[in-house]
Amino acid sequence: MGLIPNTMSKNTNSRQSVWATKVLAIIRSGNSQAAVAQIKVAPTVKDLQQLRKLMQAQKLPADRLLDEAIDANLALLSAPRLHRAP
């Protein structure tokens, strides 16, 4: 058999989160209340971590409100669930 590249498998570890880039655009527009609302409904811990990395890479001015929202939601998403829906 010849060497055929596997196009079905993609490395998802190196992909950037679409959610994080969209929230970063909201932050850059200056609408921090909308950004906090989006942070509160973040899909995963990975997305929040990616957002934090993007904010640091863009060297945005520190915003205590955003930092607190990210920290709080990281804690909520990282906590073990008490029960799961069937």
C-alpha positions as CSV (number, residue, x, y, z in Angstrom):
1,M,0.0,0.0,0.0
2,G,1.2,3.5,-0.8
3,L,1.4,6.3,1.7
4,I,-1.9,8.1,1.7
5,P,-2.3,11.1,4.0
6,N,-5.1,10.8,6.4
7,T,-7.3,13.9,5.7
8,M,-10.0,12.8,8.2
9,S,-7.9,13.3,11.2
10,K,-7.0,16.9,12.2
11,N,-4.9,18.1,15.0
12,T,-7.4,20.0,17.1
13,N,-4.8,21.0,19.8
14,S,-3.3,23.6,17.5
15,R,-6.5,25.0,16.2
16,Q,-7.5,28.4,17.5
17,S,-11.0,28.7,19.1
18,V,-13.5,30.6,16.9
19,W,-15.3,31.6,20.1
20,A,-12.2,33.1,21.6
21,T,-11.4,35.2,18.5
22,K,-15.0,36.5,18.4
23,V,-15.0,37.5,22.1
24,L,-11.6,39.1,21.6
25,A,-13.2,41.3,18.8
26,I,-15.9,42.3,21.3
27,I,-13.3,43.2,23.8
28,R,-11.3,45.2,21.3
29,S,-14.5,47.2,20.4
30,G,-14.6,48.4,23.9
31,N,-17.9,46.7,24.9
32,S,-16.7,45.0,28.1
33,Q,-20.3,44.3,29.3
34,A,-21.0,42.3,26.2
35,A,-17.7,40.5,26.6
36,V,-18.5,39.5,30.2
37,A,-21.9,38.2,29.0
38,Q,-20.1,36.0,26.5
39,I,-17.5,34.9,29.0
40,K,-20.3,33.8,31.3
41,V,-21.6,31.4,28.6
42,A,-18.2,30.1,27.5
43,P,-18.5,26.6,26.0
44,T,-15.3,25.1,27.5
45,V,-12.4,25.7,29.8
46,K,-10.1,25.4,26.7
47,D,-12.0,28.4,25.1
48,L,-11.5,30.5,28.2
49,Q,-7.8,29.7,28.4
50,Q,-7.5,30.5,24.7
51,L,-9.2,33.8,25.2
52,R,-6.8,34.7,28.0
53,K,-3.8,33.8,25.8
54,L,-5.1,35.9,23.0
55,M,-5.6,38.8,25.3
56,Q,-2.1,38.6,26.5
57,A,-0.7,38.2,23.0
58,Q,-2.6,41.3,21.9
59,K,-1.2,43.2,24.9
60,L,-4.6,44.7,25.7
61,P,-4.8,46.9,28.8
62,A,-5.7,45.0,31.9
63,D,-9.4,45.0,32.7
64,R,-10.2,43.8,36.2
65,L,-13.9,43.1,35.2
66,L,-12.8,40.8,32.4
67,D,-10.1,39.1,34.5
68,E,-12.6,38.4,37.3
69,A,-15.2,37.0,34.9
70,I,-12.7,34.7,33.2
71,D,-11.4,33.5,36.6
72,A,-14.9,32.9,38.0
73,N,-16.1,31.0,34.9
74,L,-12.9,28.9,34.8
75,A,-13.6,27.8,38.3
76,L,-17.2,27.0,37.4
77,L,-16.4,25.0,34.3
78,S,-13.5,23.2,36.1
79,A,-15.6,22.1,39.1
80,P,-16.9,18.6,39.0
81,R,-20.6,18.2,38.2
82,L,-22.9,17.1,41.0
83,H,-25.1,15.2,38.6
84,R,-25.6,14.7,34.9
85,A,-28.7,14.7,32.9
86,P,-29.7,11.3,31.5
